[in-house]
Amino acid sequence: MRFFVFKRQTLLLILFGIIVFIGGLILLTGEIVSASSATRQLPIYAVATDEKKIAITFDAAWTNQDTEELIEILAKHNAKATFFVVGDWAKSFPESVKAFYDAGHTIANHSDTHKAFSKCSRKEIKEEIDRINRTNISPTKEINEFLEKKGSTPLSTGIKLAELIRRPELTYEELAPCDKNRPEMKKLHWQQAEIEIKYEGYIKELLEEARVRFSPMLRNLEYEYPNQGLQRVKDEFLLGKDLLVAPVTAKGMSKRKVVLPKGDSWKYVPTGEIYEGGQTVEVDSPLETLPYFERIK
């Protein structure tokens, strides 16, 4: 039996590393999708066309004194626009909503209250996690057809929503049709809730392993995959054995190369793509996405 003695400073560095990892996961706002990237759904940002056209949009959230002027300017140039209307604004200025619609423009939704999501508190995220843990999902034909399509076991009895989210083949976003009381939250925050639910058990296992066996929670790739020359990889690390994290380390990076240890397959969580180990891959890594992989067991 091997025993390891850690100085207080070393333990603090390990804990700090864990906090950095979790903090990075909180920043994960890229799409977390199923393993089948072919079914990934994204908002429409642009449409390919050879015509010289643009799409004009307006956010209607504050005052309405420009309503008639906007309508007149757009009519003068025979242009149509989309007005993204906040719910509170529509309640305050229903005549403006009707005027835009009557002029032939498109009315779209821009949230109900224009809440300052960037200031969403930890308390709100904790409340969402608690709500997910309390929410019961009953078996229905629609839900079971969806689960079968995703390769997940259908329900025979009721189950907590959190248990469905913990299934590796399912995501919080995909389960939205099953969750009628889901609050309005920015992806930054519901993805944090999802991550905490998905990895709660795994983190507890690592803490117990560290307590009993003195195994480090944060590991150099060489620790789990010796004799592959991975000791030279300094910008990646393992959290336990099952999560490989490759943080963005330079300003302006939108892609980065990641060394995947040989002997296992790895799923790139932000896109669901599967890669065989023993190679270096290049993945998209925009600022809002933390590049990390799950080991395929």
N, C-alpha and C positions, 0 to 999 in steps of 0.2 A: 504494500500500500504506500502510495506517495503522498507526502504532505508538503504543502506550499505555505510559506509565511509571507504575508504581504505587509508592507509598511503602510501606515495610515495615508501617506501621500499617494501611494499606488492605488489604494482602494478608492480614494477620492477621484483619481483620474479615470478609473473604470466607471464609476458612477457618472462622472461628467460626460464620458463617451456615450453612455446609455441615454442620458438626457439629450445630447446632441442628435443621436439617432432618432429618438422619438420626436424631437423638435423638427427634424427634417421631414419625418413622415407627416407631421401636421401641415407642412407646406405642400403636401401632395395634392395638387389640384388637377393634374392631368386625368384623363378618363381612366377609370379602373373598370375594365371590361372583362368579358368571358374569354376563355381560351380561343374561341373562334373569332378572330379579328374580322372575319368577313361580315359578321352581323353587327359590327360596331356602328352605332348611330351618332352622328355629330351634327351640330347646328350648321345651317347653310350660310357660309360667309361670302361666297362668290359663286357665280355661274359662268362656265366657259362659253364665250360667244365671240364671233368675229365682228359683231355690230358695235358701233361706238355708242354705248349706253352706260349709264350709272344708275344706282338705286339711291333715292333720296329718303332719309328717315329723320324723324324728329322725336325727341323725348318730351312728353308733356307732363311736367311734374310740379311746376311752380305757379306762374300766373297765366292769364289768358288774354292779356291786352293786345297781343299780336295776332289773334285769330283771323280777323278779317283781312289784315294786311297780307298774311301768309297765303290765304286763299286767293287773294287777288294776284299776287306775284306768280303763284303756281299756275293760275288760269291764264295769265298773260303769256306764259311760255309753254302752254299746253302740257304741263308736267303733272304727274301724279306722284304722291308720296305716301309713306307709311308713318302713321303717328303712334308711337309706343306710349300708351296712356297709363299713368299710375291710378290705382283705384280711388284714392282720396281725391285726386284731381278730377276724375270723372264725376264723382259725387258733388264736388263743389261747382263744376262748370259743365253740366250736362248739355247746355245749349251749344257749347263749343264742340263737344264730341259729335253732336248731331250735325253741326255746320260742316265739319270736316268730312263726315260720312256722306252728307248730301251733295258735297262738291266732288264726290267720286274717289275720295282717298280711302286708304285701308286703315282700319283701326286695329291695333295690336296691344297686347298686355305688357306692362312694364312693372310688375309686382303690385301689391296692394297698397303698401305704405311707403315705398322707397326707403326702407329701413337701412341704417348704416351698418351693413354687414361687416365691414372691416373692424368695427368696434364690438362685434359679437363676443360676449364675455364667456369665460370658462364656465360660468354658472349655466349659461344657455346650452352649451355643449353637453355638460353633465346631465342637464334635464332631458336632453334628447336621448342620451345613452340610457337613462333610467326609463324613459318612455318605451324605448325599443325592448328593454328587458321585461317590461310589463305587458307588452302588446301580444295578444294571442291571435294566431292565424288558424282558422278552421279549414278542414279539407273541403274543397269544392272541385267541381269538374274542371273549371278554368285554371285553378291553381295547379292541380295535378297534371294537366296537359302541359302547362308551362314547365313544371319541374321535369317531366319526362323528356321534353324537348331539350332541356339543359343537361340531361344525363344525370339528374338528381332523383333520389328516392321519393316517390309520391307519398302524400300524407294519408294515414289511415285514421289518425286522431288529431286533435288540436296540438299546436306547437308554438313555442315562443318565437317571435320574429328574430330575436337575437340568435337562436339556434339555426335558423335558416341562413342568416348572414354569415355565420361561422362556417358554413359549408363552402369549401374552396372553389366550387364551380359557380357560386352565386355571388351577386354583389348587391349592395344597398340600393343602387340606382335601378337595377333590373327588377327588384322586388317592390318598386313603387306602386304598381297596380294592386298589390295585396295589402297595402298600408294606407288606408283611406284617411287616417288622421295625421299624416306626416306634415310637420310644420314647414313653413317657408324658410329655407336656410341656404346660404351660399355653399357651393360645393366644397370650398376650403374647410368648412365646419362639419358638413355631414360626412365627408371623407375622413376627418379626424375621428368622428364617432365610430365609423365603420372599422378603421384601423384598430382602435382601442378594443372594440368588441372582438374582432378576428384574432388578435394576437395576445389577448389578456391571458389565456391559458398557457400559451407558449412562454411568455415572459415569466410567469409564476414557476413553470418547470425549470427554466434557466436559473432562477433565484434559488430554488431548492437544490439544483445540481451544484451551484456555487457553494451553498452552505454545507452540503454533505461531502462533496468530492473536491471542493476548492477549484472547480473548473472555471476558467475565465468566461465571462459572458461575451465580451468583445474579443475577437480572435483574428490574428493574422491568418491569411489563407494557408500558409505553410503549416499551421497548427493542425488543421483537419486534413490537409492534402499534402503530405510530405513528399520530398524527392521529385517535385515538379518545377523547381526553380521559382516558386511563388513567393519566397521570402523577399524578392526584389520588388514586389508589387506593394507600393506604399500608399496608394490612393483608393484602396478598396479594403473592406473588412467584413468579417462575418459576425453576425449576432447569433450566438449559438452555432449550430451546424446548418440550419435550414434557411437562413436569410443572408444574402450577400448584398451589401450596400456599396454603391459606387457614387459618392457625392460629386456634385459639380464643384470644381476647385478653381476655376478661372473665370474672370469676368467676360461676359459675352458668349459663353459656350452655349450652343444649341444642340450639339451632338457630342458624344464622348465614346471612347473605346473602353471596353470592359473585358478583362481576362476572366474566363470561366474555367474553374478547375475541372480536370479530367476525371471521369468516373461517375458523373451524375449528369442529369439533364436539368435545365434551369428555365423557369418561366419568368419573363420580364413582366412584372406586375402591371405597370402603366398601360401596356397594350395587350397582354395575354399571350404574347408570342413565346414559343418554346424553342430553346436552343440546346444543342448537345454540348457537353463540356469538352474541354481540351482545345478550345479555340478562343480567339479574340474577336469580339463582335462590336459593331458600332450601333448605338441606339440613340434615339432622339432624347434630348435632355434639356428642354426649355426650363427657364428659371422656376416656373411653378410646378415642376415635376422632379421628384426625387427618384433617381434611377436605382431601383433595387429589384432583386430577383429572389424567387422562392425555389428551393431545391425540390425537384420532383422525386417523391419517395417511391 
